[in-house]
Amino acid sequence: MSDTMPAPLLSKGPESPAIGTARMPAAAMAEVGLLRQGMEAFACRVMAAREAKQTLDLQYYSWRPDMTGSLLAREVLAAADRGVSVRILLDDMYALGRERVLAAMESHPRIAVRLFNSTRWRLFGRAGLMLEILFGGWHLNRRMHNKAWIADSRLAIVGGRNLGNEYFNAKSSEVTFRDLDLTLAGPPAGATRGIFEQYWHSALSRPAGKASATVAAPGALDRLRQELERLSAQPDAQRYMTEMERTARQETACNSRLHLPARDVRVVADPPAKARRRLIRRRRPGLNFVAPAIANAIRGAKRELLLISPYFVPGRAAIAMLEGLVRRGVQLAVVTNSLAATDVVAVHGGYSRYRRRLIRAGIRLYELKPSGDKAASILGSRGASLHTKAFMIDGERSFVGSFNFDPRSAGLNTEMGAFVECPEVARQIGEEFNRLASPEASWAVSLEGGKLTWRGQDENGQALTLNHEPDASLRRRVLAGLVRWLPLESQL
């Protein structure tokens, strides 16, 4: 949310709904659950696919071809085999290079695959994407960042998780992402499917076969089935699925949700046309965006705002808004990634530009350590990186979604999420914030004698104070420092 953000974010008018909002009957009820653990989130998707009877609609920025991605693909194929109509909508950025697999999936009579905002120079992969952008295809810099798993318009899972090992506590190396999803049953699930329909029928969504000109070879679907079965028989996959079955039998947010009036749950999304160049500057009438809805919700805070965002680049306009909240007496705190934990070093460079001003305003800052996620990974990941996009207001109102507090989410990518008016959900998000902000998990950043100071605990629980970016390599510090001074904020 930089000063280059779309003008509606700064509007002072009444909060306008994004495309997912629907009027709910006064007596309609919804069910909501907060998915905090990766295994729980994976199990919920598997069970939703297994219980689907008519439709399974999946909308994702990234679906990785790793162990969990393959296991989920196997479940989707099984659903289609028993008669469920499956639609898969993927952002084209991470579909590049996977044309043959997508063609094999689409050759199933009950599976349709579309790609959003696809490049035409697919022959050259990601290099072709960048070349196409350089030669005038600037709209390709705008991506579909939405995440939704929808079964029968009955159950929807929305939030920050893509589909892949690092999102489901199943990464055997590098990083596990700490993330949140919401399960929504009842009318909000129907609203989520309404969002999917708008994206599916958008002019920017093209059938995978037409987008890539790749046709499935004879027997491609059978070979894909065999490959997925082979992968599912691997010891790691067997171990993971055994744990999934155990989790599915427990009382979790997936099978033991909170009941509340449907009017207290509002699913929001940017219109798919946001991915067209100059749409936001033109401010076409009738189109609403997620960023203004979030800004209006935050402005309404009276006592407390707890914000979790992995990529936090507020910009001058949003900084002024947050400073105004503090002046009104709102207790405001932010958890984001440390330089050592982030998976996008350039974004940390943009964030560091505002760090001192945030602290001087009275905003508490916490930066997650790369060892800050103590949740057990099934396959033993080495470190943690924050990927949660959520906030809690006054112990009553919450938001969970795909929206990062940065210029890219506000002005370039399409985003979605859900507002929930429920003290129990707010309590759970506050609990997650406190866990992330604890000295064991994060560094508390302050200014002492005009110098940035990081306070936390070492592995033995001993208090530790540092005057430099903790655990960050020289290469990371140099890159972040370079980005800090370059005019790249609108792209972060």
BABAKOL-490747 format. One line per 10 residues: number of its first residue (from 0); for each residue x, y, z of C-alpha. Coordinates in nm, 4 decimals, decimal comma. Example, Ala and Ser with C-alpha at 12.3 -4.5 7.8 and 13.67 -1.06 7.14 Angstrom:
2
0) 1,2300:-0,4500:0,7800 ~ 1,3670:-0,1060:0,7140
END
This chain:
492
0) 0,0000:0,0000:0,0000 ~ 0,2380:0,2664:-0,1138 ~ 0,1631:0,6213:-0,2149 ~ 0,1290:0,4756:-0,5646 ~ -0,1674:0,2662:-0,4494 ~ -0,5068:0,3020:-0,6196 ~ -0,6938:0,6116:-0,5103 ~ -0,9941:0,4191:-0,3694 ~ -0,7714:0,2911:-0,0895 ~ -0,7591:0,6406:0,0506
10) -1,1255:0,7254:0,0041 ~ -1,3175:0,8420:0,3087 ~ -1,6564:0,7286:0,1868 ~ -1,8549:0,4317:0,3129 ~ -1,6947:0,0923:0,2776 ~ -1,7814:-0,0464:-0,0646 ~ -1,8030:-0,4213:-0,1177 ~ -1,5744:-0,6056:-0,3554 ~ -1,7188:-0,8508:-0,6052 ~ -1,7623:-1,1405:-0,3619
20) -2,0084:-0,9651:-0,1342 ~ -2,3644:-1,0983:-0,1372 ~ -2,6704:-0,9968:0,0618 ~ -2,7508:-1,2683:0,3145 ~ -3,1020:-1,3453:0,4483 ~ -3,1315:-1,2249:0,8065 ~ -3,1749:-1,5793:0,9403 ~ -2,9032:-1,7414:0,7245 ~ -2,6251:-1,9105:0,9191 ~ -2,2616:-1,9790:0,8273
30) -1,9819:-2,1948:0,9643 ~ -1,6253:-2,0701:0,9993 ~ -1,2993:-2,2364:1,1030 ~ -0,9430:-2,1019:1,1194 ~ -0,6831:-2,3412:0,9757 ~ -0,3578:-2,2669:1,1566 ~ -0,1493:-2,5806:1,1045 ~ -0,0232:-2,6973:0,7659 ~ -0,1284:-3,0598:0,8090 ~ -0,4757:-2,9511:0,9170
40) -0,5037:-2,7311:0,6067 ~ -0,3926:-3,0168:0,3817 ~ -0,6332:-3,2640:0,5433 ~ -0,9226:-3,0209:0,5029 ~ -0,8607:-2,9917:0,1287 ~ -0,8345:-3,3683:0,0899 ~ -1,1572:-3,4314:0,2806 ~ -1,3407:-3,1601:0,0868 ~ -1,2342:-3,3259:-0,2412 ~ -1,3375:-3,6703:-0,1163
50) -1,6784:-3,5489:0,0027 ~ -1,7574:-3,3398:-0,3076 ~ -2,0579:-3,4779:-0,4927 ~ -2,1116:-3,2425:-0,7864 ~ -1,8420:-2,9755:-0,8313 ~ -1,4868:-2,8969:-0,7275 ~ -1,3601:-2,5501:-0,8230 ~ -0,9959:-2,4664:-0,7548 ~ -0,8361:-2,1228:-0,8022 ~ -0,4648:-2,0804:-0,7228
60) -0,1643:-1,8618:-0,7859 ~ 0,0731:-2,1578:-0,7541 ~ 0,0270:-2,5369:-0,7559 ~ 0,3657:-2,7019:-0,7165 ~ 0,4517:-3,0430:-0,8687 ~ 0,6025:-3,1675:-0,5410 ~ 0,4810:-3,4326:-0,2953 ~ 0,1767:-3,2539:-0,1512 ~ 0,0917:-3,0958:-0,4861 ~ 0,0956:-3,4422:-0,6446
70) -0,1104:-3,5949:-0,3640 ~ -0,3736:-3,3252:-0,4082 ~ -0,3735:-3,3781:-0,7862 ~ -0,4366:-3,7481:-0,7190 ~ -0,7368:-3,6601:-0,5002 ~ -0,8727:-3,4271:-0,7684 ~ -0,8445:-3,6988:-1,0322 ~ -1,0215:-3,9434:-0,8007 ~ -1,3068:-3,6936:-0,7551 ~ -1,3417:-3,6533:-1,1322
80) -1,3387:-4,0322:-1,1770 ~ -1,6445:-4,0705:-0,9564 ~ -1,8387:-3,8048:-1,1499 ~ -1,7474:-3,4714:-0,9905 ~ -1,7130:-3,1832:-1,2358 ~ -1,3703:-3,0240:-1,1732 ~ -1,2535:-2,6801:-1,2833 ~ -0,8978:-2,5626:-1,2206 ~ -0,7996:-2,1974:-1,2701 ~ -0,4291:-2,1213:-1,2318
90) -0,2250:-1,8070:-1,2697 ~ -0,0051:-1,8586:-1,5741 ~ 0,3144:-1,7512:-1,3948 ~ 0,3635:-2,0891:-1,2271 ~ 0,1966:-2,2916:-1,5041 ~ 0,4834:-2,2182:-1,7422 ~ 0,6729:-2,5371:-1,8178 ~ 0,3884:-2,7626:-1,7009 ~ 0,1853:-2,7634:-2,0190 ~ 0,1995:-3,1416:-2,0710
100) 0,0735:-3,2188:-1,7216 ~ -0,2098:-2,9672:-1,7553 ~ -0,2999:-3,1064:-2,0977 ~ -0,3124:-3,4570:-1,9510 ~ -0,5402:-3,3377:-1,6683 ~ -0,7667:-3,1552:-1,9118 ~ -0,8003:-3,4665:-2,1284 ~ -1,0162:-3,6107:-1,8512 ~ -1,3820:-3,5686:-1,9618 ~ -1,4790:-3,4074:-1,6300
110) -1,1791:-3,1755:-1,5786 ~ -1,1383:-2,8302:-1,7340 ~ -0,8237:-2,6198:-1,6863 ~ -0,7848:-2,2489:-1,7576 ~ -0,4884:-2,0147:-1,7244 ~ -0,5215:-1,6540:-1,6121 ~ -0,3427:-1,3701:-1,7925 ~ -0,1356:-1,6098:-2,0006 ~ 0,1772:-1,5250:-2,1973 ~ 0,1803:-1,5940:-2,5701
120) 0,5539:-1,6590:-2,5846 ~ 0,5280:-1,9844:-2,3906 ~ 0,7842:-2,1604:-2,6083 ~ 1,0567:-1,9712:-2,4202 ~ 0,9173:-2,0329:-2,0694 ~ 0,9762:-1,7648:-1,8069 ~ 1,2380:-1,5992:-2,0257 ~ 0,9632:-1,5617:-2,2862 ~ 0,7359:-1,4079:-2,0225 ~ 0,9982:-1,1466:-1,9362
130) 1,0695:-1,0739:-2,3032 ~ 0,6992:-1,0309:-2,3733 ~ 0,6767:-0,7831:-2,0850 ~ 0,9791:-0,5911:-2,2168 ~ 0,8243:-0,5703:-2,5637 ~ 0,5032:-0,4127:-2,4360 ~ 0,3089:-0,6812:-2,2520 ~ 0,3095:-0,4846:-1,9270 ~ -0,0240:-0,6337:-1,8235 ~ 0,1636:-0,9611:-1,7627
140) 0,3169:-0,8024:-1,4522 ~ -0,0307:-0,8219:-1,2968 ~ -0,0995:-1,1669:-1,1557 ~ -0,3945:-1,3560:-1,0069 ~ -0,2904:-1,4052:-0,6431 ~ -0,6255:-1,5527:-0,5292 ~ -0,6498:-1,8853:-0,3440 ~ -0,9748:-2,0820:-0,3153 ~ -1,0732:-2,4502:-0,2845 ~ -1,4516:-2,4856:-0,3279
150) -1,6571:-2,8058:-0,2992 ~ -2,0210:-2,8099:-0,4176 ~ -2,0709:-2,4417:-0,3211 ~ -2,1009:-2,6003:0,0251 ~ -1,7487:-2,5608:0,1626 ~ -1,4797:-2,3115:0,0648 ~ -1,1216:-2,2744:0,1860 ~ -0,9718:-1,9263:0,1356 ~ -0,6586:-1,7640:0,2709 ~ -0,2888:-1,7379:0,2011
160) -0,1807:-2,0931:0,1191 ~ -0,0769:-2,2006:-0,2269 ~ -0,0545:-2,5744:-0,2980 ~ 0,2896:-2,7165:-0,2220 ~ 0,5103:-2,8734:0,0451 ~ 0,6207:-2,5533:0,2118 ~ 0,2592:-2,4538:0,2844 ~ 0,1629:-2,7842:0,4468 ~ 0,4543:-2,8541:0,6849 ~ 0,6003:-3,1118:0,4486
170) 0,9212:-2,9525:0,3287 ~ 1,2341:-3,1635:0,3794 ~ 1,4709:-2,8733:0,3124 ~ 1,4875:-2,4944:0,3094 ~ 1,1711:-2,3221:0,4395 ~ 0,8257:-2,3956:0,5784 ~ 0,5739:-2,1122:0,5410 ~ 0,3639:-2,0133:0,8406 ~ 0,0170:-1,9401:0,7010 ~ -0,3575:-1,9205:0,7723
180) -0,6734:-2,0286:0,5899 ~ -1,0429:-1,9978:0,6670 ~ -1,2970:-2,2720:0,6053 ~ -1,6360:-2,1295:0,5133 ~ -1,9595:-2,3288:0,4953 ~ -2,3068:-2,2059:0,4009 ~ -2,3791:-1,8816:0,2102 ~ -2,0151:-1,7554:0,2236 ~ -1,9080:-2,0689:0,0335 ~ -2,1640:-1,9809:-0,2331
190) -2,0257:-1,6246:-0,2473 ~ -1,6758:-1,7665:-0,2939 ~ -1,7962:-1,9749:-0,5855 ~ -1,9550:-1,6620:-0,7319 ~ -1,6101:-1,5024:-0,7312 ~ -1,4671:-1,8097:-0,9020 ~ -1,7349:-1,7878:-1,1731 ~ -1,6408:-1,4288:-1,2540 ~ -1,2752:-1,5231:-1,2925 ~ -1,3529:-1,8426:-1,4851
200) -1,5596:-1,6531:-1,7421 ~ -1,3241:-1,3534:-1,7618 ~ -1,1670:-1,2724:-2,0964 ~ -0,8306:-1,3079:-1,9207 ~ -0,8955:-1,6776:-1,8445 ~ -0,8092:-1,8987:-2,1407 ~ -0,8459:-2,2771:-2,1777 ~ -0,5073:-2,4317:-2,1077 ~ -0,4981:-2,6046:-2,4459 ~ -0,5548:-2,2796:-2,6338
210) -0,3132:-2,0839:-2,4171 ~ -0,0260:-2,3277:-2,4649 ~ -0,1231:-2,5008:-2,7927 ~ -0,0274:-2,8265:-2,6184 ~ -0,2439:-3,1310:-2,6892 ~ -0,2333:-3,4361:-2,4662 ~ -0,0595:-3,7273:-2,6371 ~ -0,2441:-4,0608:-2,6534 ~ -0,2251:-4,2277:-2,3133 ~ -0,1045:-3,9091:-2,1375
220) -0,3732:-3,9269:-1,8695 ~ -0,2934:-4,2915:-1,7935 ~ 0,0761:-4,2090:-1,7639 ~ -0,0049:-3,9195:-1,5318 ~ -0,2127:-4,1522:-1,3140 ~ 0,0745:-4,3988:-1,2961 ~ 0,3180:-4,1261:-1,2013 ~ 0,0901:-3,9929:-0,9274 ~ 0,0407:-4,3457:-0,7923 ~ 0,4162:-4,4003:-0,7926
230) 0,4742:-4,0777:-0,6026 ~ 0,1993:-4,1573:-0,3520 ~ 0,3667:-4,4934:-0,2781 ~ 0,6950:-4,3294:-0,1756 ~ 0,7787:-4,3661:0,1975 ~ 0,7586:-3,9905:0,2643 ~ 0,4191:-3,9668:0,0956 ~ 0,2894:-4,2728:0,2807 ~ 0,4047:-4,1277:0,6104 ~ 0,2462:-3,7942:0,5303
240) -0,0884:-3,9458:0,4289 ~ -0,0949:-4,1581:0,7451 ~ -0,0585:-3,8385:0,9477 ~ -0,3277:-3,6754:0,7314 ~ -0,5752:-3,9549:0,8063 ~ -0,5041:-3,9209:1,1780 ~ -0,5554:-3,5442:1,1621 ~ -0,8814:-3,5845:0,9684 ~ -1,0230:-3,7978:1,2514 ~ -0,9458:-3,5342:1,5133
250) -1,1622:-3,2372:1,6055 ~ -1,0218:-2,9602:1,3882 ~ -1,1372:-2,6347:1,2326 ~ -1,2305:-2,8361:0,9255 ~ -1,4877:-3,0609:1,0921 ~ -1,5745:-2,8569:1,4032 ~ -1,6483:-2,5039:1,2835 ~ -1,8018:-2,2062:1,4625 ~ -2,1659:-2,1203:1,3841 ~ -2,2530:-1,7544:1,3295
260) -2,4929:-1,5405:1,1244 ~ -2,3969:-1,5417:0,7568 ~ -2,4126:-1,1603:0,7529 ~ -2,1066:-1,1621:0,9818 ~ -1,8912:-1,3232:0,7115 ~ -1,8044:-1,1238:0,4004 ~ -1,5943:-1,2726:0,1209 ~ -1,4265:-1,0065:-0,0934 ~ -1,2181:-1,0134:-0,4100 ~ -1,0776:-0,7780:-0,6695
270) -1,2473:-0,7930:-1,0097 ~ -1,0468:-1,0003:-1,2602 ~ -1,0215:-0,6938:-1,4834 ~ -0,7809:-0,5437:-1,2276 ~ -0,5126:-0,7366:-1,4176 ~ -0,5639:-0,5113:-1,7194 ~ -0,3209:-0,2247:-1,7516 ~ -0,4385:0,1206:-1,6334 ~ -0,7693:-0,0132:-1,5009 ~ -0,7089:0,1333:-1,1540
280) -0,6062:0,4769:-1,2783 ~ -0,9246:0,4958:-1,4851 ~ -1,1353:0,3920:-1,1835 ~ -1,4161:0,2478:-1,3894 ~ -1,7513:0,2897:-1,2156 ~ -1,9009:-0,0217:-1,0640 ~ -1,5688:-0,1909:-0,9913 ~ -1,4580:-0,2292:-0,6296 ~ -1,1298:-0,3515:-0,4858 ~ -1,0017:-0,5370:-0,1806
290) -0,7542:-0,2658:-0,0770 ~ -1,0193:0,0035:-0,0058 ~ -1,2286:-0,2466:0,1925 ~ -0,9247:-0,3294:0,4080 ~ -0,8324:0,0369:0,4522 ~ -1,1837:0,1262:0,5643 ~ -1,1889:-0,1622:0,8104 ~ -0,8547:-0,0558:0,9577 ~ -0,9664:0,3060:0,9899 ~ -1,2522:0,1846:1,2069
300) -1,0210:0,0453:1,4763 ~ -1,0934:0,1953:1,8194 ~ -0,8668:0,0089:2,0622 ~ -0,6336:-0,2402:1,8959 ~ -0,5005:-0,3472:1,5574 ~ -0,2790:-0,6560:1,5233 ~ -0,1475:-0,6988:1,1707 ~ 0,0393:-0,9983:1,0250 ~ 0,1932:-0,9537:0,6811 ~ 0,5001:-1,1296:0,5360
310) 0,5667:-0,8466:0,2922 ~ 0,5052:-0,5154:0,4658 ~ 0,5733:-0,2045:0,2540 ~ 0,3134:0,0478:0,3735 ~ 0,4186:0,3599:0,1821 ~ 0,3603:0,7191:0,2899 ~ -0,0192:0,7236:0,2593 ~ -0,0772:0,4095:0,4645 ~ 0,1887:0,5187:0,7183 ~ -0,0091:0,8383:0,7725
320) -0,3260:0,6342:0,8230 ~ -0,1542:0,4110:1,0823 ~ -0,0036:0,7116:1,2603 ~ -0,3508:0,8624:1,2834 ~ -0,4764:0,5470:1,4543 ~ -0,1996:0,5641:1,7144 ~ -0,2786:0,9300:1,7840 ~ -0,6380:0,8247:1,8532 ~ -0,5132:0,5780:2,1140 ~ -0,5228:0,2572:1,9102
330) -0,2631:-0,0003:2,0200 ~ -0,0990:-0,1073:1,6949 ~ 0,1486:-0,3914:1,6354 ~ 0,2876:-0,5621:1,3242 ~ 0,4555:-0,8985:1,2673 ~ 0,6507:-0,9385:0,9443 ~ 0,9532:-1,1340:0,8232 ~ 1,3062:-1,0527:0,9302 ~ 1,5652:-1,0120:0,6560 ~ 1,6997:-1,3578:0,7378
340) 1,3537:-1,5203:0,7192 ~ 1,2007:-1,3529:0,4138 ~ 1,1826:-1,5357:0,0820 ~ 1,1787:-1,2021:-0,1077 ~ 1,4800:-0,9947:-0,0021 ~ 1,3853:-0,7032:-0,2281 ~ 1,0591:-0,6496:-0,0382 ~ 1,2495:-0,6254:0,2903 ~ 1,4472:-0,3416:0,1343 ~ 1,1215:-0,1572:0,0720
350) 0,9993:-0,2274:0,4263 ~ 1,3222:-0,1095:0,5914 ~ 1,2685:0,2357:0,4407 ~ 0,9717:0,2842:0,6780 ~ 1,0930:0,0993:0,9864 ~ 1,2186:0,3968:1,1871 ~ 0,9093:0,6052:1,1147 ~ 0,6827:0,3194:1,2241 ~ 0,8687:0,2814:1,5529 ~ 0,8728:0,6558:1,6196
360) 0,4957:0,6617:1,5656 ~ 0,4549:0,4132:1,8518 ~ 0,3862:0,1064:1,6386 ~ 0,5344:-0,2140:1,7823 ~ 0,7337:-0,4090:1,5227 ~ 0,8223:-0,7788:1,5376 ~ 1,0321:-0,9620:1,2792 ~ 1,0039:-1,3407:1,2533 ~ 1,3241:-1,5398:1,2928 ~ 1,4073:-1,8083:1,0338
370) 1,3686:-2,0559:1,3211 ~ 1,0499:-1,8886:1,4402 ~ 0,8000:-2,1603:1,3470 ~ 0,8059:-2,4307:1,6119 ~ 0,5234:-2,6269:1,4486 ~ 0,6552:-2,9746:1,3732 ~ 0,7190:-3,0368:1,0051 ~ 0,6386:-3,3913:0,9026 ~ 0,9564:-3,4148:0,6964 ~ 1,1796:-3,1888:0,9048
380) 1,2149:-2,8448:0,7460 ~ 1,5147:-2,6302:0,8387 ~ 1,3544:-2,2908:0,8829 ~ 1,0426:-2,0767:0,8805 ~ 0,9163:-1,7867:0,6746 ~ 0,5988:-1,5922:0,7417 ~ 0,3304:-1,6144:0,4709 ~ 0,0191:-1,5282:0,6774 ~ -0,1888:-1,2300:0,5626 ~ -0,4320:-1,1421:0,8420
390) -0,5324:-0,8774:1,0911 ~ -0,7523:-0,8446:1,3979 ~ -0,9379:-0,5324:1,5114 ~ -1,0652:-0,4628:1,8650 ~ -1,1050:-0,8301:1,9524 ~ -1,4121:-0,8473:1,7281 ~ -1,3296:-0,8216:1,3588 ~ -1,0775:-1,0206:1,1550 ~ -0,9516:-1,0607:0,8012 ~ -0,7706:-1,3585:0,6471
400) -0,6784:-1,3712:0,2806 ~ -0,4155:-1,3424:0,0092 ~ -0,3635:-0,9656:0,0470 ~ -0,0162:-0,8483:0,1521 ~ 0,0240:-0,5006:0,3003 ~ 0,2286:-0,3823:0,0004 ~ 0,1940:-0,1977:-0,3320 ~ 0,1769:-0,5150:-0,5410 ~ -0,1321:-0,6441:-0,3618 ~ -0,2943:-0,2995:-0,3630
410) -0,2259:-0,2024:-0,7213 ~ -0,1076:-0,4917:-0,9388 ~ -0,2207:-0,8403:-0,8387 ~ -0,5796:-0,9538:-0,7915 ~ -0,6493:-1,0595:-0,4311 ~ -0,9242:-1,2078:-0,2178 ~ -1,0085:-1,2904:0,1442 ~ -1,2814:-1,2833:0,4065 ~ -1,3866:-1,0495:0,6864 ~ -1,5326:-1,2228:0,9921
420) -1,7212:-1,0519:1,2755 ~ -1,6641:-1,3044:1,5539 ~ -1,4848:-1,2587:1,8900 ~ -1,3691:-1,6220:1,8910 ~ -1,2019:-1,5977:1,5490 ~ -1,0499:-1,2651:1,6572 ~ -0,9205:-1,4330:1,9728 ~ -0,7584:-1,7103:1,7703 ~ -0,5881:-1,4632:1,5367 ~ -0,4718:-1,2614:1,8373
430) -0,3338:-1,5819:1,9847 ~ -0,1496:-1,6547:1,6606 ~ -0,0105:-1,3004:1,6599 ~ 0,1152:-1,3363:2,0171 ~ 0,2792:-1,6691:1,9375 ~ 0,4567:-1,5193:1,6363 ~ 0,5587:-1,2066:1,8312 ~ 0,7027:-1,3987:2,1275 ~ 1,0773:-1,3608:2,2023 ~ 1,1299:-1,7234:2,1016
440) 0,9836:-1,6680:1,7544 ~ 1,0577:-1,3044:1,6658 ~ 1,2825:-1,0079:1,7245 ~ 1,1200:-0,7009:1,8818 ~ 1,2598:-0,4021:1,6911 ~ 1,3058:-0,0665:1,8657 ~ 1,5083:0,2529:1,8498 ~ 1,7627:0,3038:2,1272 ~ 1,9910:0,6056:2,1138 ~ 1,8793:0,6609:1,7556
450) 1,9935:0,3120:1,6522 ~ 1,7799:0,0170:1,5498 ~ 1,7883:-0,2577:1,8109 ~ 1,6646:-0,6164:1,7897 ~ 1,5689:-0,7928:2,1151 ~ 1,4821:-1,1595:2,1472 ~ 1,6051:-1,4888:2,2877 ~ 1,8709:-1,7310:2,1747 ~ 1,8149:-2,1060:2,1409 ~ 1,8770:-2,1502:2,5131
460) 1,6154:-1,8953:2,6132 ~ 1,8697:-1,6311:2,7104 ~ 1,7910:-1,2659:2,6381 ~ 1,9761:-1,1338:2,3345 ~ 2,0195:-0,7770:2,2049 ~ 2,1655:-0,6924:1,8634 ~ 2,2352:-0,3721:1,6726 ~ 2,2354:-0,5225:1,3223 ~ 2,0000:-0,7312:1,1051 ~ 2,0008:-1,0682:1,2878
470) 2,1287:-1,3777:1,1066 ~ 2,1293:-1,2048:0,7671 ~ 2,4128:-1,2746:0,5249 ~ 2,6183:-0,9951:0,3711 ~ 2,4611:-1,0690:0,0335 ~ 2,1096:-1,0223:0,1752 ~ 2,2034:-0,7003:0,3528 ~ 2,3607:-0,5548:0,0372 ~ 2,0641:-0,6480:-0,1841 ~ 1,8069:-0,5121:0,0630
480) 2,0092:-0,1906:0,1007 ~ 2,0274:-0,1473:-0,2763 ~ 1,6528:-0,1927:-0,3232 ~ 1,5879:0,0551:-0,0440 ~ 1,7281:0,3358:-0,2569 ~ 1,5985:0,2297:-0,5982 ~ 1,2598:0,3574:-0,7311 ~ 1,1029:0,0107:-0,7283 ~ 0,8405:0,0441:-0,4564 ~ 0,5388:0,0164:-0,6860
490) 0,6588:-0,3306:-0,7921 ~ 0,7173:-0,4687:-0,4403
END
